[in-house]
Amino acid sequence: QVQFVESGGGFVQPGGSLRLSCIASGFTFSRLAMRWYRQAPGKERELVAHIASSDISTVYADSVKGRFTISRDNAKNTVYLQMNSLKPEDTAVYYCTAPRYGVWGQGTQVTVSS
């Protein structure tokens, strides 16, 4: 079945960096676009970044443009989210998914605090 396993979250001070990874399985990864979402306490889940199957086209939420970079390795069925210049408002549980499927992983917690 379709599965997503996120990792790489943690606790970091403002201005720090983290790299999230998501391993996908159960479908032909190279053929589908992938997305990262996040959900902060008391808030709705929001789209953070999108990458096309071809790895050429990317889209970012305005709040993370210039700080976050989404990428993928089709040979490893893995999508990444490089997060730089982190801010306290980036604190959330981060999830990856393929927009074609209504399936979510367990997410990975990112906490940005001094």
N, C-alpha and C positions, 0 to 999 in steps of 0.2 A: 504494500500500500504506500501511498504518498507520505513521506516523512521529512521533517526539517529538524535539524539538531544545531542549535546555536551555542556558541561558546566565545570566551574572550572578554566578558564583562568583568567589572571589578570596581574598586574604589580608587578615585584619582582626584588630585587637587585641581582647582581651576587653572586653565592653561595647559594642562597635561594632555596626553594622547592615549588612545586605546585602539586596538584593531580587533574587530569582531569577525568571526567566521561562522559560516552556516553550511553544513553538509546536507545535500538533498538526495533523496532516493525514491524509487518507485515510479519514475517517469524518465523520459529522455531529456535530461537537463539542458543539453546544448540547444534544444529547439524552442525553449520558452524564456520569456522575460522573467526577471526576478526583482523582488522589492524588499526593502527594509522598512519596517514600521516601528513605532515606539508608543508606549502608553505610560504616562506618568500617573501617580496616585490621584484619583478623583477626576481624571480627564479621559476623554475618548482617545482611542487608538488613532494615530496620525501617520500618514505616509512621510517617510524621511527621504528615501532615494529609490530610483528605478533604473534598471539597466536592461537594455534589449538583449535578445538572444545572441545577436551578432557582436556584442561588446562594444559597439560603436556609439550607440545612443544612450545618454544618461540624462536623468532629470532629478532635480533636488528641490526639497522644500526651501523656501526663502530663508528660513531660520538657520539652515546649515550650509548654505552655499558658500563656497570658498574655504570651508573648514572640514567638511566630510568628503570622502571619495569612495564611491562604490566601484567594485571591480569583480571579475569572475574568472575562474579557471575551469573551463569545460572538461578538461581531462580529469579533474579531481571532483567534479560535481559540487563545486564549492563557490559560494559568493562571499565577498568580504566587504567590510565597511571600515575604512580608516577614518578615525575621528581625531582631529587635532584642535588645539585651542578650545578645549572643552570648557563649558560654562555650567554653573549650577542648574540652569534651566534645561540642560541636556539629561538630567537625571530621569531615568525611566527604565522600564523593561523593554528590551529591543527584540523584535521578532523578524524573521525572514519568511517569505512565502513566494510562491509563483501565483500571480494574479488569476491564473486559470482555475486554481483549486481553492476551495474554501477550507483549507487545512492550515493549522498553526502548530508550531513547535512549542516547547516549554518557555522559550525566551531566555535572555541573559540579562542580568541586572547590571546597569551602569549607574554609579553614584558619583557625583561630582560635588565635592565639598572641601572646605578648608578646615 
